[in-house]
Amino acid sequence: MCSSVVPHDAAGKLNCRALLGNRPKRRALQTRVAAKVAPLGLPRGVERSQAQHQEVKRFYGLVKELNPQLEQEAQRQVAQQRIHQAVQQHSRGGGIGM
Protein backbone atom coordinates (compact mmCIF):
# COMPACT_ATOMS: atom_id res chain seq x y z
CA MET A 1 0.00 0.00 0.00
CA CYS A 2 1.27 3.46 -0.90
CA SER A 3 0.94 5.50 2.29
CA SER A 4 2.31 8.70 0.72
CA VAL A 5 -0.97 9.19 -1.19
CA VAL A 6 -3.23 8.72 1.83
CA PRO A 7 -3.44 11.84 4.02
CA HIS A 8 -2.29 11.14 7.57
CA ASP A 9 -1.94 13.53 10.49
CA ALA A 10 1.03 13.66 12.89
CA ALA A 11 -0.47 10.77 14.88
CA GLY A 12 -0.63 8.57 11.77
CA LYS A 13 -4.43 8.72 11.49
CA LEU A 14 -6.30 9.25 8.24
CA ASN A 15 -6.94 12.96 7.97
CA CYS A 16 -8.25 14.89 4.98
CA ARG A 17 -7.30 18.20 6.56
CA ALA A 18 -3.67 17.11 6.66
CA LEU A 19 -3.70 17.13 2.87
CA LEU A 20 -6.38 19.68 1.90
CA GLY A 21 -6.57 22.04 4.87
CA ASN A 22 -9.64 23.53 6.52
CA ARG A 23 -12.79 24.84 4.83
CA PRO A 24 -11.40 28.22 3.75
CA LYS A 25 -8.34 26.51 2.25
CA ARG A 26 -10.51 23.95 0.42
CA ARG A 27 -12.77 26.75 -0.85
CA ALA A 28 -9.69 28.60 -2.17
CA LEU A 29 -8.46 25.37 -3.78
CA GLN A 30 -11.80 24.91 -5.54
CA THR A 31 -11.65 28.50 -6.79
CA ARG A 32 -8.11 28.01 -8.15
CA VAL A 33 -9.08 24.76 -9.88
CA ALA A 34 -12.18 26.45 -11.36
CA ALA A 35 -9.99 29.23 -12.78
CA LYS A 36 -7.78 26.62 -14.46
CA VAL A 37 -10.69 24.76 -16.07
CA ALA A 38 -12.74 27.87 -16.96
CA PRO A 39 -11.36 27.89 -20.55
CA LEU A 40 -12.98 24.46 -20.95
CA GLY A 41 -16.38 25.96 -20.19
CA LEU A 42 -16.61 24.48 -16.69
CA PRO A 43 -17.92 27.08 -14.24
CA ARG A 44 -17.15 27.05 -10.53
CA GLY A 45 -19.92 25.84 -8.27
CA VAL A 46 -21.81 28.33 -6.16
CA GLU A 47 -19.73 29.20 -3.11
CA ARG A 48 -21.36 28.35 0.20
CA SER A 49 -24.35 26.87 -1.60
CA GLN A 50 -27.02 25.36 0.61
CA ALA A 51 -27.86 22.80 -2.08
CA GLN A 52 -28.31 19.27 -0.85
CA HIS A 53 -27.86 15.95 -2.58
CA GLN A 54 -30.99 14.49 -4.15
CA GLU A 55 -31.66 10.88 -4.98
CA VAL A 56 -31.12 10.19 -8.68
CA LYS A 57 -34.66 8.78 -8.99
CA ARG A 58 -36.14 11.95 -7.51
CA PHE A 59 -34.04 14.18 -9.78
CA TYR A 60 -35.13 12.39 -12.95
CA GLY A 61 -38.72 12.36 -11.69
CA LEU A 62 -38.58 16.16 -11.42
CA VAL A 63 -36.98 16.43 -14.86
CA LYS A 64 -39.74 14.27 -16.33
CA GLU A 65 -42.40 16.32 -14.54
CA LEU A 66 -40.97 19.66 -15.69
CA ASN A 67 -40.14 18.62 -19.24
CA PRO A 68 -43.63 19.25 -20.70
CA GLN A 69 -43.73 22.66 -18.99
CA LEU A 70 -40.29 23.53 -20.33
CA GLU A 71 -41.26 22.36 -23.82
CA GLN A 72 -44.36 24.56 -23.77
CA GLU A 73 -42.32 27.55 -22.58
CA ALA A 74 -39.73 26.98 -25.32
CA GLN A 75 -42.47 26.82 -27.97
CA ARG A 76 -44.04 30.00 -26.60
CA GLN A 77 -40.71 31.83 -26.75
CA VAL A 78 -40.06 30.67 -30.33
CA ALA A 79 -43.53 31.89 -31.34
CA GLN A 80 -42.87 35.27 -29.72
CA GLN A 81 -39.55 35.59 -31.55
CA ARG A 82 -41.23 34.82 -34.88
CA ILE A 83 -43.94 37.40 -34.22
CA HIS A 84 -41.31 39.97 -33.27
CA GLN A 85 -39.32 39.25 -36.45
CA ALA A 86 -42.45 39.51 -38.59
CA VAL A 87 -43.37 42.84 -37.00
CA GLN A 88 -39.86 44.18 -37.61
CA GLN A 89 -39.87 43.00 -41.22
CA HIS A 90 -43.30 44.55 -41.79
CA SER A 91 -42.24 47.88 -40.25
CA ARG A 92 -39.25 47.99 -42.66
CA GLY A 93 -41.56 47.69 -45.63
CA GLY A 94 -41.08 44.00 -46.15
CA GLY A 95 -44.70 43.12 -45.55
CA ILE A 96 -46.51 40.26 -47.18
CA GLY A 97 -46.93 40.94 -50.87
CA MET A 98 -50.02 40.17 -52.88
C-alpha positions in Angstrom: 0.0 0.0 0.0 1.3 3.5 -0.9 0.9 5.5 2.3 2.3 8.7 0.7 -1.0 9.2 -1.2 -3.2 8.7 1.8 -3.4 11.8 4.0 -2.3 11.1 7.6 -1.9 13.5 10.5 1.0 13.7 12.9 -0.5 10.8 14.9 -0.6 8.6 11.8 -4.4 8.7 11.5 -6.3 9.3 8.2 -6.9 13.0 8.0 -8.2 14.9 5.0 -7.3 18.2 6.6 -3.7 17.1 6.7 -3.7 17.1 2.9 -6.4 19.7 1.9 -6.6 22.0 4.9 -9.6 23.5 6.5 -12.8 24.8 4.8 -11.4 28.2 3.7 -8.3 26.5 2.2 -10.5 24.0 0.4 -12.8 26.7 -0.9 -9.7 28.6 -2.2 -8.5 25.4 -3.8 -11.8 24.9 -5.5 -11.7 28.5 -6.8 -8.1 28.0 -8.2 -9.1 24.8 -9.9 -12.2 26.5 -11.4 -10.0 29.2 -12.8 -7.8 26.6 -14.5 -10.7 24.8 -16.1 -12.7 27.9 -17.0 -11.4 27.9 -20.6 -13.0 24.5 -21.0 -16.4 26.0 -20.2 -16.6 24.5 -16.7 -17.9 27.1 -14.2 -17.2 27.0 -10.5 -19.9 25.8 -8.3 -21.8 28.3 -6.2 -19.7 29.2 -3.1 -21.4 28.3 0.2 -24.4 26.9 -1.6 -27.0 25.4 0.6 -27.9 22.8 -2.1 -28.3 19.3 -0.8 -27.9 15.9 -2.6 -31.0 14.5 -4.1 -31.7 10.9 -5.0 -31.1 10.2 -8.7 -34.7 8.8 -9.0 -36.1 11.9 -7.5 -34.0 14.2 -9.8 -35.1 12.4 -12.9 -38.7 12.4 -11.7 -38.6 16.2 -11.4 -37.0 16.4 -14.9 -39.7 14.3 -16.3 -42.4 16.3 -14.5 -41.0 19.7 -15.7 -40.1 18.6 -19.2 -43.6 19.3 -20.7 -43.7 22.7 -19.0 -40.3 23.5 -20.3 -41.3 22.4 -23.8 -44.4 24.6 -23.8 -42.3 27.6 -22.6 -39.7 27.0 -25.3 -42.5 26.8 -28.0 -44.0 30.0 -26.6 -40.7 31.8 -26.8 -40.1 30.7 -30.3 -43.5 31.9 -31.3 -42.9 35.3 -29.7 -39.5 35.6 -31.6 -41.2 34.8 -34.9 -43.9 37.4 -34.2 -41.3 40.0 -33.3 -39.3 39.3 -36.5 -42.5 39.5 -38.6 -43.4 42.8 -37.0 -39.9 44.2 -37.6 -39.9 43.0 -41.2 -43.3 44.6 -41.8 -42.2 47.9 -40.3 -39.2 48.0 -42.7 -41.6 47.7 -45.6 -41.1 44.0 -46.1 -44.7 43.1 -45.5 -46.5 40.3 -47.2 -46.9 40.9 -50.9 -50.0 40.2 -52.9 
